[in-house]
Amino acid sequence: MNIDGKPYRTIWPGADGVSAEIIDQTKLPFALEIVSLRTLQDAAHAIASMQVRGAPLIGATAAYGVALAMREDASGAGLARACDVLAATRPTAVNLRWALDEMRKVLEPLAPEARTAAAFARAAEICDEDVETCRKIGEHGVGLIEAHAERKRGETVNVLTHCNAGWLATVDWGTALAPVYMAFDKGISVHVWVDETRPRNQGASLTAFELGAHGVPHTIVADNTGGHLMQAGLVDLCIVGTDRTTANGDVANKIGTYLKALAAKDNGVQFFVALPHSTIDWTLDDGRNIPIEQRDASEVTHMTGQLPDGSVATVAIAPPGSAAANYAFDVTPARLVTGFITERGITVASREGLSLLYS
């Protein structure tokens, strides 16, 4: 995807062949900074501190984290330790566990001296596979936007999204935003309502950044505006991402997604979830069993922004001493989801629907 006309991925091999480079998303949208990951701890920190975020990108970074760990200790104990360290960084996104399982499958049968090269090769493959998966999600999902454009006889199609499920959440293209990019590139008039997504403001800082960089018309709104927009007929469809989807079709996504799904149901607005196969957790049958990450309360009580002089500062927005809870995700029941957009096609949000695509 494009930043000032230059194509980027969110993670790529370092020029030295023994590192990985990422876009530090904690610095966006005010600065574009590239960070080099050279050790297991670098990768674990990048995931835990949200220098990288989004379920597919977390998985890709974890894969490179294992590769970096093999440079330090390629023994069986070293591999086990690397997977344990990385698995502990973010509990909700199942892509993390999926990527670690993929690395184990490749590395465990190998002799220690062969593991480093194999690990870097598999990490690169996981990244390339994610790009192709997201591209296919876009191809399947763009038809939904095209259908609305036909019904509206060429008038602008308004898509509401929550948090960031664009290319910054994946290796490239994105999940929820891949259909939007493809529609825009086809010349369809499309506009995106961007939820700010408190408390970390991934919508205002990341989704708006990447849509703007690509030229897609968009408008940032406060998180509580979605219901009003739907009541006013200003939303044609909602497309969101997911960090974990259970086998029965329940969806864990950024906190606030459930409320958007309720508003969409009440107003007859289609509510789609875009997801790759790596986000499906076949071991869970009920979204209530998904572990919900609770992050530091300071993310709720403080906000970071740019001051008039161009400097970036974090300021308190709550009175000292007030307690704050910071639930990072909520679960949207399958009954509120119109359908899933996957790399294999679109299906209903149910065990039966998923089984049709993933036997």
TORBATOR-509757 format. One record per residue (C-alpha): residue in one letter; y negated, x, z negated; residue number from 1. Coordinates in Angstrom, 1 decimal. Example, Ala and Ser with C-alpha at 12.3 -4.5 7.8 and 13.67 -1.06 7.14 Angstrom:
BEGIN
code  c2  c1  c3  pos
a  4.5  12.3  -7.8  1
s  1.1  13.7  -7.1  2
***
This chain:
BEGIN
code  c2  c1  c3  pos
m  0.0  0.0  0.0  1
n  -3.6  1.1  0.5  2
i  -6.2  2.5  -1.8  3
d  -9.4  3.3  0.2  4
g  -7.3  3.4  3.4  5
k  -4.7  5.9  2.0  6
p  -1.1  4.7  1.5  7
y  0.4  5.1  -1.9  8
r  3.6  4.5  -3.8  9
t  3.5  4.1  -7.6  10
i  6.0  7.0  -8.2  11
w  7.1  9.8  -5.9  12
p  8.8  13.2  -6.1  13
g  6.6  16.1  -7.0  14
a  5.9  18.8  -4.4  15
d  7.9  21.3  -6.5  16
g  11.0  19.2  -6.2  17
v  11.6  19.2  -10.0  18
s  9.1  16.7  -11.2  19
a  7.8  13.2  -10.4  20
e  4.3  12.0  -10.0  21
i  2.8  8.6  -11.0  22
i  -0.4  6.7  -10.8  23
d  -1.6  6.4  -14.5  24
q  -2.2  2.6  -14.7  25
t  -3.9  2.8  -18.0  26
k  -6.8  4.4  -16.2  27
l  -7.2  1.7  -13.6  28
p  -9.3  0.1  -12.3  29
f  -12.1  2.6  -13.2  30
a  -10.3  5.8  -12.3  31
l  -7.4  6.8  -10.0  32
e  -5.5  9.5  -11.9  33
i  -2.2  11.1  -10.9  34
v  0.1  12.3  -13.7  35
s  3.0  14.7  -13.3  36
l  6.2  13.9  -15.2  37
r  8.1  17.1  -16.0  38
t  10.3  16.3  -19.0  39
l  12.3  13.4  -20.4  40
q  9.6  12.9  -23.0  41
d  7.0  12.7  -20.3  42
a  8.9  9.8  -18.6  43
a  9.6  8.0  -21.9  44
h  5.9  8.3  -22.8  45
a  4.8  7.0  -19.4  46
i  7.0  3.9  -19.9  47
a  6.2  3.2  -23.6  48
s  2.5  3.7  -23.2  49
m  2.4  1.6  -20.0  50
q  1.2  4.4  -17.7  51
v  3.8  2.7  -15.6  52
r  4.7  -1.0  -16.1  53
g  6.4  -3.8  -14.3  54
a  10.1  -4.2  -14.5  55
p  11.1  -2.5  -11.1  56
l  8.8  0.4  -11.7  57
i  10.0  0.9  -15.2  58
g  13.6  1.2  -13.8  59
a  12.5  3.7  -11.2  60
t  10.7  5.8  -13.7  61
a  13.7  5.7  -16.1  62
a  15.8  7.0  -13.2  63
y  13.5  10.0  -12.7  64
g  13.5  10.4  -16.5  65
v  17.2  11.0  -16.4  66
a  16.8  13.5  -13.6  67
l  14.2  15.4  -15.6  68
a  16.4  15.4  -18.6  69
m  19.3  16.9  -16.6  70
r  17.0  19.9  -16.0  71
e  16.9  20.4  -19.7  72
d  20.5  19.6  -20.7  73
a  23.0  18.4  -18.1  74
s  25.9  18.1  -20.6  75
g  27.5  14.8  -21.4  76
a  25.6  14.7  -24.7  77
g  22.4  15.4  -22.8  78
l  23.0  12.5  -20.4  79
a  23.8  10.2  -23.3  80
r  20.7  11.2  -25.2  81
a  18.4  10.8  -22.2  82
c  19.7  7.2  -21.6  83
d  19.3  6.4  -25.3  84
v  15.7  7.7  -25.4  85
l  14.7  5.8  -22.3  86
a  16.5  2.6  -23.2  87
a  14.4  2.4  -26.4  88
t  11.1  2.5  -24.7  89
r  10.8  -1.2  -23.6  90
p  13.3  -3.9  -24.8  91
t  12.6  -6.8  -22.5  92
a  12.7  -5.5  -18.9  93
v  16.4  -5.5  -17.8  94
n  15.7  -3.2  -14.9  95
l  15.5  -0.4  -17.3  96
r  19.1  -0.9  -18.4  97
w  20.1  -1.4  -14.8  98
a  18.6  1.9  -13.6  99
l  20.2  3.8  -16.5  100
d  23.6  2.3  -15.7  101
e  23.1  3.3  -12.0  102
m  22.4  6.9  -13.1  103
r  25.4  7.0  -15.4  104
k  27.7  5.8  -12.6  105
v  26.6  8.7  -10.4  106
l  26.3  11.5  -13.0  107
e  29.2  11.0  -15.4  108
p  32.0  11.9  -13.0  109
l  30.2  15.1  -11.9  110
a  30.3  18.6  -13.4  111
p  27.1  19.4  -15.4  112
e  26.0  22.0  -12.8  113
a  25.9  19.3  -10.1  114
r  24.1  16.6  -12.1  115
t  20.5  17.7  -11.7  116
a  20.5  17.6  -7.9  117
a  22.5  14.4  -7.8  118
a  20.1  12.7  -10.4  119
f  17.0  13.5  -8.3  120
a  18.7  12.2  -5.2  121
r  19.8  8.9  -6.8  122
a  16.4  8.4  -8.4  123
a  14.8  8.8  -4.9  124
e  17.3  6.3  -3.5  125
i  16.5  3.8  -6.3  126
c  12.9  4.0  -5.3  127
d  13.6  3.6  -1.6  128
e  15.9  0.6  -2.3  129
d  13.2  -1.0  -4.4  130
v  10.7  -0.7  -1.5  131
e  13.2  -2.3  0.9  132
t  14.1  -5.1  -1.6  133
c  10.4  -6.0  -2.2  134
r  9.8  -6.0  1.6  135
k  12.6  -8.5  2.0  136
i  11.2  -10.6  -0.9  137
g  7.9  -10.7  1.0  138
e  9.6  -11.7  4.3  139
h  11.4  -14.6  2.6  140
g  8.4  -15.7  0.6  141
v  5.8  -15.6  3.3  142
g  7.3  -18.7  4.8  143
l  6.2  -20.7  1.8  144
i  2.6  -19.7  2.4  145
e  2.9  -20.3  6.1  146
a  4.2  -23.9  5.4  147
h  1.2  -24.6  3.2  148
a  -1.2  -23.2  5.9  149
e  0.4  -25.5  8.5  150
r  0.0  -28.6  6.2  151
k  -3.6  -27.6  5.5  152
r  -4.2  -27.1  9.3  153
g  -5.4  -23.5  8.8  154
e  -7.5  -24.1  5.7  155
t  -7.2  -21.4  3.0  156
v  -4.0  -21.4  0.9  157
n  -4.7  -20.9  -2.8  158
v  -2.0  -19.0  -4.7  159
l  -2.2  -18.6  -8.5  160
t  -0.4  -15.6  -10.0  161
h  -0.1  -14.3  -13.6  162
c  -0.1  -10.7  -14.8  163
n  0.6  -8.1  -12.2  164
a  3.7  -8.4  -9.9  165
g  2.2  -6.6  -7.0  166
w  2.9  -3.1  -5.7  167
l  1.7  -1.5  -9.0  168
a  4.6  -3.2  -10.8  169
t  7.1  -1.9  -8.3  170
v  7.5  1.2  -6.1  171
d  5.7  -0.6  -3.2  172
w  5.0  -4.1  -1.9  173
g  5.5  -5.9  -5.2  174
t  7.5  -9.0  -5.9  175
a  5.2  -12.0  -6.4  176
l  2.4  -10.5  -4.2  177
a  4.6  -9.3  -1.4  178
p  4.5  -12.7  0.3  179
v  0.7  -12.7  -0.1  180
y  0.3  -9.3  1.5  181
m  2.5  -10.3  4.4  182
a  0.6  -13.6  4.9  183
f  -2.7  -11.7  4.8  184
d  -1.5  -9.1  7.3  185
k  -0.4  -12.0  9.6  186
g  -3.9  -13.3  9.6  187
i  -3.2  -16.4  7.4  188
s  -6.2  -17.4  5.3  189
v  -5.0  -16.9  1.8  190
h  -6.8  -16.6  -1.5  191
v  -5.4  -15.6  -4.9  192
w  -6.4  -16.9  -8.3  193
v  -5.9  -13.9  -10.6  194
d  -5.3  -14.7  -14.3  195
e  -7.0  -12.0  -16.4  196
t  -3.7  -11.8  -18.5  197
r  -4.7  -11.0  -22.0  198
p  -4.2  -9.0  -24.1  199
r  -3.8  -6.0  -21.7  200
n  -5.7  -7.6  -18.8  201
q  -3.2  -6.5  -16.1  202
g  -4.5  -9.3  -13.9  203
a  -8.1  -8.4  -14.1  204
s  -7.6  -4.7  -14.0  205
l  -4.5  -4.2  -11.8  206
t  -3.9  -7.3  -9.7  207
a  -7.6  -7.5  -8.8  208
f  -7.7  -3.8  -8.1  209
e  -4.8  -3.8  -5.6  210
l  -5.8  -7.0  -3.9  211
g  -9.3  -5.7  -3.5  212
a  -8.0  -2.4  -2.2  213
h  -6.0  -4.2  0.5  214
g  -8.8  -6.6  1.3  215
v  -7.1  -9.8  0.1  216
p  -9.7  -12.5  -1.1  217
h  -9.2  -13.2  -4.8  218
t  -11.0  -14.6  -7.9  219
i  -10.4  -13.5  -11.5  220
v  -10.2  -16.4  -14.0  221
a  -9.6  -16.6  -17.7  222
d  -6.0  -17.3  -18.7  223
n  -6.7  -20.8  -19.8  224
t  -8.2  -21.9  -16.4  225
g  -5.0  -22.4  -14.5  226
g  -4.4  -26.0  -15.7  227
h  -7.9  -27.0  -14.7  228
l  -7.5  -25.5  -11.3  229
m  -4.3  -27.4  -10.7  230
q  -5.8  -30.7  -11.9  231
a  -8.6  -30.1  -9.5  232
g  -6.3  -29.6  -6.5  233
l  -7.4  -26.0  -6.1  234
v  -3.9  -24.4  -6.4  235
d  -1.3  -24.9  -3.6  236
l  1.5  -22.9  -5.3  237
c  2.1  -20.5  -8.1  238
i  4.1  -17.2  -7.6  239
v  4.9  -15.0  -10.6  240
g  7.2  -12.1  -11.3  241
t  9.8  -11.7  -14.0  242
d  11.0  -9.0  -16.3  243
r  14.4  -10.6  -17.0  244
t  16.1  -13.6  -15.5  245
t  19.2  -15.0  -17.2  246
a  22.3  -16.1  -15.4  247
n  21.3  -19.8  -15.8  248
g  17.9  -19.2  -14.4  249
d  15.6  -18.9  -17.4  250
v  12.7  -16.4  -16.8  251
a  11.1  -14.0  -19.2  252
n  7.7  -12.9  -17.9  253
k  4.3  -11.8  -19.3  254
i  3.0  -14.0  -22.1  255
g  1.3  -17.1  -20.8  256
t  3.7  -17.7  -17.9  257
y  5.4  -20.6  -19.6  258
l  2.0  -22.4  -20.0  259
k  1.3  -22.0  -16.3  260
a  4.7  -23.4  -15.5  261
l  4.1  -26.4  -17.7  262
a  0.7  -27.1  -16.0  263
a  2.3  -26.7  -12.6  264
k  5.1  -29.2  -13.5  265
d  2.5  -31.7  -14.8  266
n  0.4  -31.5  -11.6  267
g  3.2  -31.3  -9.0  268
v  2.4  -27.7  -8.0  269
q  5.3  -25.6  -6.8  270
f  6.1  -22.8  -9.2  271
f  8.1  -19.9  -7.7  272
v  9.4  -16.7  -9.4  273
a  9.9  -13.6  -7.2  274
l  12.6  -11.3  -8.3  275
p  14.9  -8.5  -7.2  276
h  18.6  -8.4  -8.0  277
s  18.0  -5.7  -10.6  278
t  16.1  -8.2  -12.8  279
i  19.0  -10.6  -13.2  280
d  20.8  -10.3  -16.5  281
w  24.2  -11.7  -15.9  282
t  25.2  -11.1  -19.5  283
l  22.9  -13.8  -20.9  284
d  23.2  -17.5  -20.3  285
d  20.2  -18.6  -22.3  286
g  16.6  -17.4  -22.2  287
r  16.3  -17.8  -25.9  288
n  18.5  -14.8  -26.3  289
i  16.2  -12.5  -24.5  290
p  14.6  -9.9  -26.8  291
i  10.8  -10.4  -26.8  292
e  8.8  -7.2  -27.2  293
q  6.1  -7.3  -29.8  294
r  3.4  -4.7  -29.2  295
d  0.7  -3.1  -31.3  296
a  -1.8  -5.7  -32.7  297
s  -4.7  -3.5  -31.6  298
e  -4.1  -4.7  -28.0  299
v  -5.2  -8.2  -29.2  300
t  -8.0  -7.1  -31.5  301
h  -9.6  -4.6  -29.2  302
m  -10.5  -4.5  -25.5  303
t  -11.2  -1.6  -23.1  304
g  -13.9  -1.7  -20.5  305
q  -16.6  0.2  -18.6  306
l  -20.0  0.6  -20.1  307
p  -23.3  0.5  -18.1  308
d  -23.4  4.3  -18.0  309
g  -20.0  4.5  -16.4  310
s  -18.1  5.6  -19.4  311
v  -15.0  3.8  -20.6  312
a  -14.8  2.6  -24.2  313
t  -12.5  0.5  -26.4  314
v  -14.3  -1.9  -28.7  315
a  -13.2  -4.3  -31.4  316
i  -13.5  -8.1  -30.7  317
a  -12.1  -9.4  -33.9  318
p  -13.3  -9.2  -37.5  319
p  -11.8  -6.3  -39.5  320
g  -8.9  -7.3  -41.6  321
s  -7.7  -10.2  -39.5  322
a  -4.0  -10.2  -38.7  323
a  -3.0  -10.3  -35.1  324
a  0.3  -11.0  -33.4  325
n  1.1  -9.5  -30.0  326
y  4.1  -11.1  -28.3  327
a  4.3  -9.4  -24.9  328
f  6.5  -12.0  -23.1  329
d  7.5  -15.7  -23.1  330
v  10.4  -17.5  -21.6  331
t  10.1  -20.2  -18.9  332
p  13.1  -22.5  -18.8  333
a  14.8  -22.9  -15.4  334
r  13.9  -26.6  -15.3  335
l  10.2  -25.7  -14.8  336
v  10.9  -23.3  -11.9  337
t  10.8  -24.6  -8.3  338
g  12.8  -21.7  -7.0  339
f  13.5  -18.0  -6.9  340
i  12.3  -15.8  -4.1  341
t  14.8  -12.9  -3.8  342
e  15.7  -10.2  -1.3  343
r  18.6  -12.4  -0.2  344
g  16.6  -15.6  0.3  345
i  15.1  -18.5  -1.6  346
t  17.3  -20.5  -4.0  347
v  17.0  -23.0  -6.8  348
a  16.6  -21.7  -10.3  349
s  20.1  -22.2  -11.7  350
r  23.4  -20.5  -12.1  351
e  24.6  -22.3  -9.0  352
g  21.6  -21.2  -7.0  353
l  21.9  -17.5  -8.0  354
s  25.6  -17.6  -7.4  355
l  25.0  -18.7  -3.8  356
l  23.1  -15.5  -3.2  357
y  25.0  -13.1  -5.5  358
s  28.7  -14.0  -5.5  359
***
